[in-house]
């Protein structure tokens, strides 16, 4: 793994107490903290509890059923560029499963929700009948790299399934 | 969840060692700064090591002693924070996070007295929330009217916490034939002090109170179960918190489904996003009007933090650490 991929602080600077913070986190949702520290979603929640843009730099409802998101110019840790097609890949992957989110089915997109990459930066999602929980659900839709999808894809190696393992 | 370390995401850290799953964790989980991260405001400057061996009690001691083994300990109980010694090396840090500590009435049995909103309301009137917070949790929290803190998204500025009215509570409870009962409260050992403070309030209306740890099997005949919960959402608390207690798919509900709540939730889902706050307030008022729970307070999240670290806690209770720095 090269320096860029490992996040080496640069120039071979060794890790030690001077630049390491050691944490004890007994929370039962520590697994989600690890995901949210290393992967991102369209949006996030800041330290004051307020929703903020993340890999989507903005969004707007075009009508009561259509959400348009503008994707940010970002790069994966392995060098792969992030774009609207990667967002759509994340949506298509999560929709392959019945109940992928450990917190529960309330995070699921309905089966008739669609997602299209209009261009490299623009995504349009259509929610028939509307869904005011759309942005909450997007907070739980992780957007990892192609390599992650190919090698892991949130599939539990013990069960071979991604149900409840997103 | 992530089953192997690797450069999988775009996030501020790269997972370089270990895994954290629901049912198991590596002894160490290590995250290093992502040097290509797009957001300069959240670009980390430190490596994070989660120590999953040392344990919370030893971690707290380490922070107080300044021995360098641990810098931040999450999720202290009120008693653990209160007992933290005067130290030149570390401190207790608090955060008014999006949390609740609330009592779920046992409405499982068809003859449960707690299916009657009047009985639930009487218990609420018997409880002095500020007393419970001060004497049961060393003051680490904020009294709230229902499930949302004042000033947060969805909080109704016209809603106040239920009044403390022990005389009225006793009248109602006696009238319902509930006077003199011993109520069984199931709770985490972390909230034993809270249950004891509740017991002092209940004694003033002629009720007994017995603490039962939730570490064992849930007894069929319990009256109230205390639950701590948190909201991680971007301004959508009803789905994350309220639904978890009262929705048709709730995991914390202790009674029959509530079609009125489900109808309100459905209304919220189909309300245009820009207009949802009014529906959230409607849900909050419904909870209080029906005394759907024993409303207590919003606990602060509590941390033991080394003085060498500038730690930025999150209102969501998650250990997101991009902004955490070494001091100086």
HADDOCK unambig.tbl for C-alpha pairs under 7 A between the chains (distance, minus, plus):
assign (segid A and resid 4 and name CA) (segid B and resid 35 and name CA) 6.49 0.50 0.50
assign (segid A and resid 5 and name CA) (segid B and resid 7 and name CA) 5.82 0.50 0.50
assign (segid A and resid 6 and name CA) (segid B and resid 7 and name CA) 7.00 0.50 0.50
assign (segid A and resid 6 and name CA) (segid B and resid 14 and name CA) 6.41 0.50 0.50
assign (segid A and resid 6 and name CA) (segid B and resid 16 and name CA) 6.62 0.50 0.50
assign (segid A and resid 6 and name CA) (segid B and resid 32 and name CA) 6.92 0.50 0.50
assign (segid A and resid 7 and name CA) (segid B and resid 14 and name CA) 6.39 0.50 0.50
assign (segid A and resid 7 and name CA) (segid B and resid 32 and name CA) 5.53 0.50 0.50
assign (segid A and resid 7 and name CA) (segid B and resid 33 and name CA) 5.02 0.50 0.50
assign (segid A and resid 7 and name CA) (segid B and resid 34 and name CA) 4.57 0.50 0.50
assign (segid A and resid 7 and name CA) (segid B and resid 35 and name CA) 5.23 0.50 0.50
assign (segid A and resid 19 and name CA) (segid B and resid 46 and name CA) 4.94 0.50 0.50
assign (segid A and resid 19 and name CA) (segid B and resid 47 and name CA) 6.19 0.50 0.50
assign (segid A and resid 19 and name CA) (segid B and resid 326 and name CA) 6.95 0.50 0.50
assign (segid A and resid 20 and name CA) (segid B and resid 46 and name CA) 5.35 0.50 0.50
assign (segid A and resid 20 and name CA) (segid B and resid 47 and name CA) 4.62 0.50 0.50
assign (segid A and resid 20 and name CA) (segid B and resid 48 and name CA) 5.77 0.50 0.50
assign (segid A and resid 21 and name CA) (segid B and resid 46 and name CA) 6.62 0.50 0.50
assign (segid A and resid 21 and name CA) (segid B and resid 47 and name CA) 6.22 0.50 0.50
assign (segid A and resid 21 and name CA) (segid B and resid 48 and name CA) 5.04 0.50 0.50
assign (segid A and resid 21 and name CA) (segid B and resid 49 and name CA) 6.25 0.50 0.50
assign (segid A and resid 21 and name CA) (segid B and resid 71 and name CA) 5.93 0.50 0.50
assign (segid A and resid 22 and name CA) (segid B and resid 48 and name CA) 5.94 0.50 0.50
assign (segid A and resid 22 and name CA) (segid B and resid 49 and name CA) 4.73 0.50 0.50
assign (segid A and resid 22 and name CA) (segid B and resid 50 and name CA) 5.82 0.50 0.50
assign (segid A and resid 22 and name CA) (segid B and resid 51 and name CA) 6.60 0.50 0.50
assign (segid A and resid 22 and name CA) (segid B and resid 70 and name CA) 5.01 0.50 0.50
assign (segid A and resid 22 and name CA) (segid B and resid 71 and name CA) 5.20 0.50 0.50
assign (segid A and resid 22 and name CA) (segid B and resid 72 and name CA) 6.58 0.50 0.50
assign (segid A and resid 23 and name CA) (segid B and resid 49 and name CA) 6.08 0.50 0.50
assign (segid A and resid 23 and name CA) (segid B and resid 50 and name CA) 4.74 0.50 0.50
assign (segid A and resid 23 and name CA) (segid B and resid 51 and name CA) 5.98 0.50 0.50
assign (segid A and resid 23 and name CA) (segid B and resid 70 and name CA) 6.03 0.50 0.50
assign (segid A and resid 23 and name CA) (segid B and resid 71 and name CA) 5.93 0.50 0.50
assign (segid A and resid 23 and name CA) (segid B and resid 72 and name CA) 4.85 0.50 0.50
assign (segid A and resid 23 and name CA) (segid B and resid 73 and name CA) 5.89 0.50 0.50
assign (segid A and resid 24 and name CA) (segid B and resid 50 and name CA) 5.81 0.50 0.50
assign (segid A and resid 24 and name CA) (segid B and resid 51 and name CA) 5.51 0.50 0.50
assign (segid A and resid 24 and name CA) (segid B and resid 52 and name CA) 6.53 0.50 0.50
assign (segid A and resid 24 and name CA) (segid B and resid 55 and name CA) 6.96 0.50 0.50
assign (segid A and resid 24 and name CA) (segid B and resid 56 and name CA) 6.50 0.50 0.50
assign (segid A and resid 24 and name CA) (segid B and resid 59 and name CA) 6.68 0.50 0.50
assign (segid A and resid 24 and name CA) (segid B and resid 72 and name CA) 6.32 0.50 0.50
assign (segid A and resid 24 and name CA) (segid B and resid 73 and name CA) 4.74 0.50 0.50
assign (segid A and resid 24 and name CA) (segid B and resid 74 and name CA) 6.21 0.50 0.50
assign (segid A and resid 25 and name CA) (segid B and resid 73 and name CA) 6.13 0.50 0.50
assign (segid A and resid 25 and name CA) (segid B and resid 74 and name CA) 4.98 0.50 0.50
assign (segid A and resid 26 and name CA) (segid B and resid 74 and name CA) 6.76 0.50 0.50
assign (segid A and resid 26 and name CA) (segid B and resid 75 and name CA) 6.99 0.50 0.50
assign (segid A and resid 27 and name CA) (segid B and resid 75 and name CA) 6.96 0.50 0.50
assign (segid A and resid 28 and name CA) (segid B and resid 22 and name CA) 6.87 0.50 0.50
assign (segid A and resid 30 and name CA) (segid B and resid 20 and name CA) 6.77 0.50 0.50
assign (segid A and resid 31 and name CA) (segid B and resid 1 and name CA) 6.26 0.50 0.50
assign (segid A and resid 31 and name CA) (segid B and resid 20 and name CA) 4.81 0.50 0.50
assign (segid A and resid 31 and name CA) (segid B and resid 21 and name CA) 5.16 0.50 0.50
assign (segid A and resid 31 and name CA) (segid B and resid 22 and name CA) 6.34 0.50 0.50
assign (segid A and resid 32 and name CA) (segid B and resid 1 and name CA) 6.75 0.50 0.50
assign (segid A and resid 33 and name CA) (segid B and resid 318 and name CA) 5.62 0.50 0.50
assign (segid A and resid 33 and name CA) (segid B and resid 319 and name CA) 5.45 0.50 0.50
assign (segid A and resid 33 and name CA) (segid B and resid 320 and name CA) 5.99 0.50 0.50
assign (segid A and resid 35 and name CA) (segid B and resid 1 and name CA) 6.46 0.50 0.50
assign (segid A and resid 35 and name CA) (segid B and resid 2 and name CA) 6.75 0.50 0.50
assign (segid A and resid 37 and name CA) (segid B and resid 11 and name CA) 5.87 0.50 0.50
assign (segid A and resid 37 and name CA) (segid B and resid 12 and name CA) 6.16 0.50 0.50
assign (segid A and resid 37 and name CA) (segid B and resid 13 and name CA) 5.74 0.50 0.50
assign (segid A and resid 37 and name CA) (segid B and resid 320 and name CA) 5.76 0.50 0.50
assign (segid A and resid 38 and name CA) (segid B and resid 9 and name CA) 5.69 0.50 0.50
assign (segid A and resid 38 and name CA) (segid B and resid 10 and name CA) 6.70 0.50 0.50
assign (segid A and resid 38 and name CA) (segid B and resid 11 and name CA) 4.23 0.50 0.50
assign (segid A and resid 38 and name CA) (segid B and resid 12 and name CA) 5.98 0.50 0.50
assign (segid A and resid 38 and name CA) (segid B and resid 13 and name CA) 4.83 0.50 0.50
assign (segid A and resid 38 and name CA) (segid B and resid 14 and name CA) 5.51 0.50 0.50
assign (segid A and resid 38 and name CA) (segid B and resid 15 and name CA) 6.36 0.50 0.50
assign (segid A and resid 39 and name CA) (segid B and resid 8 and name CA) 6.93 0.50 0.50
assign (segid A and resid 39 and name CA) (segid B and resid 9 and name CA) 4.17 0.50 0.50
assign (segid A and resid 39 and name CA) (segid B and resid 10 and name CA) 5.49 0.50 0.50
assign (segid A and resid 39 and name CA) (segid B and resid 11 and name CA) 4.60 0.50 0.50
assign (segid A and resid 40 and name CA) (segid B and resid 9 and name CA) 6.63 0.50 0.50
assign (segid A and resid 40 and name CA) (segid B and resid 10 and name CA) 6.08 0.50 0.50
assign (segid A and resid 40 and name CA) (segid B and resid 11 and name CA) 5.44 0.50 0.50
assign (segid A and resid 45 and name CA) (segid B and resid 233 and name CA) 6.91 0.50 0.50
assign (segid A and resid 45 and name CA) (segid B and resid 234 and name CA) 5.60 0.50 0.50
assign (segid A and resid 47 and name CA) (segid B and resid 313 and name CA) 6.43 0.50 0.50
assign (segid A and resid 47 and name CA) (segid B and resid 314 and name CA) 3.98 0.50 0.50
assign (segid A and resid 47 and name CA) (segid B and resid 315 and name CA) 5.42 0.50 0.50
assign (segid A and resid 48 and name CA) (segid B and resid 314 and name CA) 6.43 0.50 0.50
assign (segid A and resid 48 and name CA) (segid B and resid 315 and name CA) 5.40 0.50 0.50
assign (segid A and resid 49 and name CA) (segid B and resid 315 and name CA) 4.99 0.50 0.50
assign (segid A and resid 49 and name CA) (segid B and resid 316 and name CA) 5.92 0.50 0.50
assign (segid A and resid 50 and name CA) (segid B and resid 234 and name CA) 5.87 0.50 0.50
assign (segid A and resid 50 and name CA) (segid B and resid 235 and name CA) 6.75 0.50 0.50
assign (segid A and resid 51 and name CA) (segid B and resid 234 and name CA) 4.20 0.50 0.50
assign (segid A and resid 51 and name CA) (segid B and resid 235 and name CA) 6.56 0.50 0.50
assign (segid A and resid 64 and name CA) (segid B and resid 272 and name CA) 6.68 0.50 0.50
assign (segid A and resid 74 and name CA) (segid B and resid 38 and name CA) 5.92 0.50 0.50
assign (segid A and resid 75 and name CA) (segid B and resid 10 and name CA) 6.24 0.50 0.50
assign (segid A and resid 76 and name CA) (segid B and resid 9 and name CA) 5.52 0.50 0.50
assign (segid A and resid 76 and name CA) (segid B and resid 10 and name CA) 4.48 0.50 0.50
assign (segid A and resid 77 and name CA) (segid B and resid 7 and name CA) 5.02 0.50 0.50
assign (segid A and resid 77 and name CA) (segid B and resid 8 and name CA) 6.49 0.50 0.50
assign (segid A and resid 77 and name CA) (segid B and resid 9 and name CA) 5.96 0.50 0.50
assign (segid A and resid 77 and name CA) (segid B and resid 10 and name CA) 5.70 0.50 0.50
assign (segid A and resid 77 and name CA) (segid B and resid 34 and name CA) 6.75 0.50 0.50
assign (segid A and resid 78 and name CA) (segid B and resid 7 and name CA) 5.56 0.50 0.50
assign (segid A and resid 130 and name CA) (segid B and resid 270 and name CA) 5.88 0.50 0.50
assign (segid A and resid 131 and name CA) (segid B and resid 269 and name CA) 5.40 0.50 0.50
assign (segid A and resid 131 and name CA) (segid B and resid 270 and name CA) 5.71 0.50 0.50
assign (segid A and resid 132 and name CA) (segid B and resid 269 and name CA) 5.05 0.50 0.50
assign (segid A and resid 132 and name CA) (segid B and resid 270 and name CA) 6.20 0.50 0.50
assign (segid A and resid 132 and name CA) (segid B and resid 271 and name CA) 6.17 0.50 0.50
assign (segid A and resid 132 and name CA) (segid B and resid 272 and name CA) 5.82 0.50 0.50
assign (segid A and resid 132 and name CA) (segid B and resid 273 and name CA) 4.70 0.50 0.50
assign (segid A and resid 133 and name CA) (segid B and resid 269 and name CA) 6.12 0.50 0.50
assign (segid A and resid 136 and name CA) (segid B and resid 233 and name CA) 5.91 0.50 0.50
assign (segid A and resid 136 and name CA) (segid B and resid 234 and name CA) 5.94 0.50 0.50
assign (segid A and resid 136 and name CA) (segid B and resid 236 and name CA) 6.54 0.50 0.50
assign (segid A and resid 144 and name CA) (segid B and resid 8 and name CA) 5.58 0.50 0.50
assign (segid A and resid 144 and name CA) (segid B and resid 9 and name CA) 4.68 0.50 0.50
assign (segid A and resid 145 and name CA) (segid B and resid 8 and name CA) 5.55 0.50 0.50
assign (segid A and resid 145 and name CA) (segid B and resid 9 and name CA) 5.92 0.50 0.50
assign (segid A and resid 148 and name CA) (segid B and resid 8 and name CA) 5.59 0.50 0.50
assign (segid A and resid 154 and name CA) (segid B and resid 1 and name CA) 6.18 0.50 0.50
assign (segid A and resid 154 and name CA) (segid B and resid 2 and name CA) 6.56 0.50 0.50
assign (segid A and resid 165 and name CA) (segid B and resid 1 and name CA) 5.70 0.50 0.50
assign (segid A and resid 166 and name CA) (segid B and resid 1 and name CA) 5.16 0.50 0.50
